[in-house]
Amino acid sequence: MSKVTKTNKETKKQALLSPKEKKAAKDAKKSAGVSIPIGAR
């Protein structure tokens, strides 16, 4: 059996956010301090 190669490869999807933007969003979320206290459930 021979291998079949795809002739029409899909193009790589562009990221919605750049790595720097992702890091900035993550840091902003961390610094916001939106956490639920353990006893508040």
PQR file with spaces between the fields and no chain letter, atoms N, CA, C, O and H, PARSE charges and radii, in Angstrom:
ATOM       1  N    MET     1       0.839   -1.194    0.000 -0.4000 1.5000
ATOM       2  CA   MET     1       0.000    0.000    0.000 -0.0000 2.0000
ATOM       3  C    MET     1       0.878    1.250    0.000  0.5500 1.7000
ATOM       4  O    MET     1       1.884    1.319    0.706 -0.5500 1.4000
ATOM       5  N    SER     2       0.488    2.207   -0.783 -0.4000 1.5000
ATOM       6  CA   SER     2       1.260    3.440   -0.830 -0.0000 2.0000
ATOM       7  C    SER     2       0.580    4.523    0.009  0.5500 1.7000
ATOM       8  O    SER     2      -0.634    4.512    0.215 -0.5500 1.4000
ATOM       9  H    SER     2      -0.330    2.151   -1.356  0.4000 1.0000
ATOM      10  N    LYS     3       1.389    5.438    0.475 -0.4000 1.5000
ATOM      11  CA   LYS     3       0.850    6.527    1.289 -0.0000 2.0000
ATOM      12  C    LYS     3       0.205    7.569    0.384  0.5500 1.7000
ATOM      13  O    LYS     3       0.692    7.846   -0.713 -0.5500 1.4000
ATOM      14  H    LYS     3       2.375    5.447    0.308  0.4000 1.0000
ATOM      15  N    VAL     4      -0.878    8.131    0.852 -0.4000 1.5000
ATOM      16  CA   VAL     4      -1.571    9.163    0.090 -0.0000 2.0000
ATOM      17  C    VAL     4      -1.266   10.507    0.741  0.5500 1.7000
ATOM      18  O    VAL     4      -1.458   10.669    1.946 -0.5500 1.4000
ATOM      19  H    VAL     4      -1.273    7.906    1.742  0.4000 1.0000
ATOM      20  N    THR     5      -0.795   11.465   -0.038 -0.4000 1.5000
ATOM      21  CA   THR     5      -0.501   12.792    0.505 -0.0000 2.0000
ATOM      22  C    THR     5      -1.599   13.764    0.106  0.5500 1.7000
ATOM      23  O    THR     5      -2.135   13.696   -1.000 -0.5500 1.4000
ATOM      24  H    THR     5      -0.639   11.333   -1.017  0.4000 1.0000
ATOM      25  N    LYS     6      -1.921   14.654    1.006 -0.4000 1.5000
ATOM      26  CA   LYS     6      -2.929   15.668    0.696 -0.0000 2.0000
ATOM      27  C    LYS     6      -2.301   16.752   -0.165  0.5500 1.7000
ATOM      28  O    LYS     6      -1.205   17.234    0.120 -0.5500 1.4000
ATOM      29  H    LYS     6      -1.486   14.710    1.904  0.4000 1.0000
ATOM      30  N    THR     7      -2.997   17.121   -1.202 -0.4000 1.5000
ATOM      31  CA   THR     7      -2.472   18.158   -2.082 -0.0000 2.0000
ATOM      32  C    THR     7      -2.939   19.539   -1.642  0.5500 1.7000
ATOM      33  O    THR     7      -2.243   20.530   -1.864 -0.5500 1.4000
ATOM      34  H    THR     7      -3.888   16.729   -1.434  0.4000 1.0000
ATOM      35  N    ASN     8      -4.091   19.610   -1.030 -0.4000 1.5000
ATOM      36  CA   ASN     8      -4.624   20.897   -0.592 -0.0000 2.0000
ATOM      37  C    ASN     8      -4.555   20.987    0.934  0.5500 1.7000
ATOM      38  O    ASN     8      -5.549   20.774    1.628 -0.5500 1.4000
ATOM      39  H    ASN     8      -4.656   18.805   -0.849  0.4000 1.0000
ATOM      40  N    LYS     9      -3.373   21.302    1.434 -0.4000 1.5000
ATOM      41  CA   LYS     9      -3.199   21.416    2.887 -0.0000 2.0000
ATOM      42  C    LYS     9      -3.930   22.650    3.392  0.5500 1.7000
ATOM      43  O    LYS     9      -3.993   23.683    2.726 -0.5500 1.4000
ATOM      44  H    LYS     9      -2.565   21.475    0.869  0.4000 1.0000
ATOM      45  N    GLU    10      -4.477   22.507    4.585 -0.4000 1.5000
ATOM      46  CA   GLU    10      -5.150   23.649    5.183 -0.0000 2.0000
ATOM      47  C    GLU    10      -4.097   24.605    5.728  0.5500 1.7000
ATOM      48  O    GLU    10      -3.058   24.186    6.238 -0.5500 1.4000
ATOM      49  H    GLU    10      -4.427   21.667    5.126  0.4000 1.0000
ATOM      50  N    THR    11      -4.384   25.883    5.610 -0.4000 1.5000
ATOM      51  CA   THR    11      -3.448   26.862    6.143 -0.0000 2.0000
ATOM      52  C    THR    11      -3.590   26.907    7.656  0.5500 1.7000
ATOM      53  O    THR    11      -4.667   26.667    8.203 -0.5500 1.4000
ATOM      54  H    THR    11      -5.228   26.224    5.195  0.4000 1.0000
ATOM      55  N    LYS    12      -2.486   27.218    8.320 -0.4000 1.5000
ATOM      56  CA   LYS    12      -2.481   27.280    9.777 -0.0000 2.0000
ATOM      57  C    LYS    12      -3.349   28.446   10.243  0.5500 1.7000
ATOM      58  O    LYS    12      -3.276   29.548    9.700 -0.5500 1.4000
ATOM      59  H    LYS    12      -1.611   27.413    7.875  0.4000 1.0000
ATOM      60  N    LYS    13      -4.175   28.181   11.264 -0.4000 1.5000
ATOM      61  CA   LYS    13      -5.042   29.234   11.767 -0.0000 2.0000
ATOM      62  C    LYS    13      -4.208   30.298   12.476  0.5500 1.7000
ATOM      63  O    LYS    13      -3.254   29.984   13.189 -0.5500 1.4000
ATOM      64  H    LYS    13      -4.235   27.285   11.705  0.4000 1.0000
ATOM      65  N    GLN    14      -4.577   31.542   12.273 -0.4000 1.5000
ATOM      66  CA   GLN    14      -3.902   32.634   12.965 -0.0000 2.0000
ATOM      67  C    GLN    14      -4.406   32.694   14.399  0.5500 1.7000
ATOM      68  O    GLN    14      -5.598   32.519   14.655 -0.5500 1.4000
ATOM      69  H    GLN    14      -5.351   31.797   11.694  0.4000 1.0000
ATOM      70  N    ALA    15      -3.492   32.941   15.334 -0.4000 1.5000
ATOM      71  CA   ALA    15      -3.859   33.038   16.738 -0.0000 2.0000
ATOM      72  C    ALA    15      -4.703   34.286   16.964  0.5500 1.7000
ATOM      73  O    ALA    15      -4.493   35.317   16.325 -0.5500 1.4000
ATOM      74  H    ALA    15      -2.524   33.082   15.126  0.4000 1.0000
ATOM      75  N    LEU    16      -5.658   34.178   17.876 -0.4000 1.5000
ATOM      76  CA   LEU    16      -6.506   35.328   18.165 -0.0000 2.0000
ATOM      77  C    LEU    16      -5.709   36.401   18.904  0.5500 1.7000
ATOM      78  O    LEU    16      -5.879   37.595   18.658 -0.5500 1.4000
ATOM      79  H    LEU    16      -5.829   33.340   18.395  0.4000 1.0000
ATOM      80  N    LEU    17      -4.839   35.963   19.809 -0.4000 1.5000
ATOM      81  CA   LEU    17      -3.998   36.890   20.561 -0.0000 2.0000
ATOM      82  C    LEU    17      -2.542   36.492   20.407  0.5500 1.7000
ATOM      83  O    LEU    17      -2.217   35.309   20.304 -0.5500 1.4000
ATOM      84  H    LEU    17      -4.700   34.993   20.009  0.4000 1.0000
ATOM      85  N    SER    18      -1.676   37.480   20.393 -0.4000 1.5000
ATOM      86  CA   SER    18      -0.250   37.182   20.335 -0.0000 2.0000
ATOM      87  C    SER    18       0.175   36.682   21.716  0.5500 1.7000
ATOM      88  O    SER    18      -0.537   36.915   22.692 -0.5500 1.4000
ATOM      89  H    SER    18      -1.939   38.441   20.477  0.4000 1.0000
ATOM      90  N    PRO    19       1.308   36.007   21.819 -0.5600 1.5000
ATOM      91  CA   PRO    19       1.776   35.525   23.124  0.2800 2.0000
ATOM      92  C    PRO    19       1.880   36.635   24.170  0.5500 1.7000
ATOM      93  O    PRO    19       1.566   36.421   25.340 -0.5500 1.4000
ATOM      94  N    LYS    20       2.320   37.822   23.746 -0.4000 1.5000
ATOM      95  CA   LYS    20       2.424   38.949   24.690 -0.0000 2.0000
ATOM      96  C    LYS    20       1.041   39.358   25.189  0.5500 1.7000
ATOM      97  O    LYS    20       0.860   39.657   26.370 -0.5500 1.4000
ATOM      98  H    LYS    20       2.575   37.997   22.795  0.4000 1.0000
ATOM      99  N    GLU    21       0.063   39.370   24.275 -0.4000 1.5000
ATOM     100  CA   GLU    21      -1.301   39.745   24.661 -0.0000 2.0000
ATOM     101  C    GLU    21      -1.900   38.714   25.610  0.5500 1.7000
ATOM     102  O    GLU    21      -2.600   39.067   26.559 -0.5500 1.4000
ATOM     103  H    GLU    21       0.210   39.128   23.316  0.4000 1.0000
ATOM     104  N    LYS    22      -1.619   37.431   25.348 -0.4000 1.5000
ATOM     105  CA   LYS    22      -2.110   36.371   26.233 -0.0000 2.0000
ATOM     106  C    LYS    22      -1.565   36.545   27.637  0.5500 1.7000
ATOM     107  O    LYS    22      -2.301   36.438   28.619 -0.5500 1.4000
ATOM     108  H    LYS    22      -1.050   37.145   24.577  0.4000 1.0000
ATOM     109  N    LYS    23      -0.250   36.816   27.727 -0.4000 1.5000
ATOM     110  CA   LYS    23       0.396   36.982   29.028 -0.0000 2.0000
ATOM     111  C    LYS    23      -0.179   38.185   29.760  0.5500 1.7000
ATOM     112  O    LYS    23      -0.416   38.124   30.967 -0.5500 1.4000
ATOM     113  H    LYS    23       0.347   36.903   26.930  0.4000 1.0000
ATOM     114  N    ALA    24      -0.404   39.278   29.038 -0.4000 1.5000
ATOM     115  CA   ALA    24      -0.952   40.486   29.645 -0.0000 2.0000
ATOM     116  C    ALA    24      -2.361   40.220   30.183  0.5500 1.7000
ATOM     117  O    ALA    24      -2.707   40.677   31.273 -0.5500 1.4000
ATOM     118  H    ALA    24      -0.212   39.327   28.058  0.4000 1.0000
ATOM     119  N    ALA    25      -3.167   39.486   29.424 -0.4000 1.5000
ATOM     120  CA   ALA    25      -4.529   39.176   29.857 -0.0000 2.0000
ATOM     121  C    ALA    25      -4.505   38.286   31.092  0.5500 1.7000
ATOM     122  O    ALA    25      -5.293   38.473   32.018 -0.5500 1.4000
ATOM     123  H    ALA    25      -2.886   39.115   28.539  0.4000 1.0000
ATOM     124  N    LYS    26      -3.597   37.318   31.098 -0.4000 1.5000
ATOM     125  CA   LYS    26      -3.481   36.403   32.235 -0.0000 2.0000
ATOM     126  C    LYS    26      -3.050   37.161   33.493  0.5500 1.7000
ATOM     127  O    LYS    26      -3.602   36.940   34.571 -0.5500 1.4000
ATOM     128  H    LYS    26      -2.956   37.166   30.346  0.4000 1.0000
ATOM     129  N    ASP    27      -2.065   38.052   33.355 -0.4000 1.5000
ATOM     130  CA   ASP    27      -1.594   38.842   34.487 -0.0000 2.0000
ATOM     131  C    ASP    27      -2.701   39.751   35.008  0.5500 1.7000
ATOM     132  O    ASP    27      -2.849   39.915   36.219 -0.5500 1.4000
ATOM     133  H    ASP    27      -1.617   38.231   32.479  0.4000 1.0000
ATOM     134  N    ALA    28      -3.481   40.343   34.105 -0.4000 1.5000
ATOM     135  CA   ALA    28      -4.565   41.233   34.503 -0.0000 2.0000
ATOM     136  C    ALA    28      -5.627   40.454   35.273  0.5500 1.7000
ATOM     137  O    ALA    28      -6.180   40.946   36.256 -0.5500 1.4000
ATOM     138  H    ALA    28      -3.361   40.210   33.121  0.4000 1.0000
ATOM     139  N    LYS    29      -5.904   39.239   34.817 -0.4000 1.5000
ATOM     140  CA   LYS    29      -6.902   38.411   35.480 -0.0000 2.0000
ATOM     141  C    LYS    29      -6.424   38.019   36.875  0.5500 1.7000
ATOM     142  O    LYS    29      -7.203   38.008   37.827 -0.5500 1.4000
ATOM     143  H    LYS    29      -5.455   38.839   34.019  0.4000 1.0000
ATOM     144  N    LYS    30      -5.130   37.697   36.987 -0.4000 1.5000
ATOM     145  CA   LYS    30      -4.553   37.326   38.281 -0.0000 2.0000
ATOM     146  C    LYS    30      -4.612   38.490   39.251  0.5500 1.7000
ATOM     147  O    LYS    30      -5.000   38.322   40.407 -0.5500 1.4000
ATOM     148  H    LYS    30      -4.496   37.706   36.213  0.4000 1.0000
ATOM     149  N    SER    31      -4.229   39.673   38.784 -0.4000 1.5000
ATOM     150  CA   SER    31      -4.149   40.831   39.663 -0.0000 2.0000
ATOM     151  C    SER    31      -5.536   41.352   40.060  0.5500 1.7000
ATOM     152  O    SER    31      -5.665   42.083   41.042 -0.5500 1.4000
ATOM     153  H    SER    31      -3.913   39.810   37.845  0.4000 1.0000
ATOM     154  N    ALA    32      -6.560   40.981   39.308 -0.4000 1.5000
ATOM     155  CA   ALA    32      -7.911   41.422   39.640 -0.0000 2.0000
ATOM     156  C    ALA    32      -8.378   40.783   40.954  0.5500 1.7000
ATOM     157  O    ALA    32      -9.184   41.370   41.676 -0.5500 1.4000
ATOM     158  H    ALA    32      -6.455   40.387   38.511  0.4000 1.0000
ATOM     159  N    GLY    33      -7.878   39.593   41.262 -0.4000 1.5000
ATOM     160  CA   GLY    33      -8.218   38.947   42.520 -0.0000 2.0000
ATOM     161  C    GLY    33      -9.663   38.512   42.605  0.5500 1.7000
ATOM     162  O    GLY    33     -10.279   38.604   43.666 -0.5500 1.4000
ATOM     163  H    GLY    33      -7.224   39.116   40.675  0.4000 1.0000
ATOM     164  N    VAL    34     -10.204   38.045   41.511 -0.4000 1.5000
ATOM     165  CA   VAL    34     -11.583   37.587   41.508 -0.0000 2.0000
ATOM     166  C    VAL    34     -11.588   36.117   41.912  0.5500 1.7000
ATOM     167  O    VAL    34     -11.524   35.216   41.075 -0.5500 1.4000
ATOM     168  H    VAL    34      -9.703   37.970   40.649  0.4000 1.0000
ATOM     169  N    SER    35     -11.665   35.907   43.216 -0.4000 1.5000
ATOM     170  CA   SER    35     -11.691   34.535   43.713 -0.0000 2.0000
ATOM     171  C    SER    35     -12.784   34.404   44.759  0.5500 1.7000
ATOM     172  O    SER    35     -13.092   35.358   45.474 -0.5500 1.4000
ATOM     173  H    SER    35     -11.717   36.638   43.896  0.4000 1.0000
ATOM     174  N    ILE    36     -13.358   33.230   44.841 -0.4000 1.5000
ATOM     175  CA   ILE    36     -14.438   32.974   45.794 -0.0000 2.0000
ATOM     176  C    ILE    36     -13.821   32.376   47.063  0.5500 1.7000
ATOM     177  O    ILE    36     -13.104   31.378   46.987 -0.5500 1.4000
ATOM     178  H    ILE    36     -13.107   32.455   44.260  0.4000 1.0000
ATOM     179  N    PRO    37     -14.090   32.969   48.216 -0.5600 1.5000
ATOM     180  CA   PRO    37     -13.576   32.376   49.462  0.2800 2.0000
ATOM     181  C    PRO    37     -14.110   30.962   49.646  0.5500 1.7000
ATOM     182  O    PRO    37     -15.207   30.643   49.189 -0.5500 1.4000
ATOM     183  N    ILE    38     -13.345   30.131   50.303 -0.4000 1.5000
ATOM     184  CA   ILE    38     -13.705   28.712   50.453 -0.0000 2.0000
ATOM     185  C    ILE    38     -15.016   28.557   51.238  0.5500 1.7000
ATOM     186  O    ILE    38     -15.835   27.703   50.900 -0.5500 1.4000
ATOM     187  H    ILE    38     -12.453   30.390   50.675  0.4000 1.0000
ATOM     188  N    GLY    39     -15.218   29.353   52.255 -0.4000 1.5000
ATOM     189  CA   GLY    39     -16.415   29.223   53.072 -0.0000 2.0000
ATOM     190  C    GLY    39     -17.670   29.813   52.464  0.5500 1.7000
ATOM     191  O    GLY    39     -18.745   29.671   53.047 -0.5500 1.4000
ATOM     192  H    GLY    39     -14.553   30.047   52.530  0.4000 1.0000
ATOM     193  N    ALA    40     -17.582   30.462   51.330 -0.4000 1.5000
ATOM     194  CA   ALA    40     -18.722   31.156   50.733 -0.0000 2.0000
ATOM     195  C    ALA    40     -19.580   30.259   49.860  0.5500 1.7000
ATOM     196  O    ALA    40     -20.547   30.735   49.265 -0.5500 1.4000
ATOM     197  H    ALA    40     -16.708   30.577   50.856  0.4000 1.0000
ATOM     198  N    ARG    41     -19.263   28.998   49.767 -0.4000 1.5000
ATOM     199  CA   ARG    41     -20.049   28.112   48.902 -0.0000 2.0000
ATOM     200  C    ARG    41     -21.327   27.789   49.507  0.5500 1.7000
ATOM     201  O    ARG    41     -22.120   27.053   48.919 -0.5500 1.4000
ATOM     202  H    ARG    41     -18.478   28.611   50.250  0.4000 1.0000
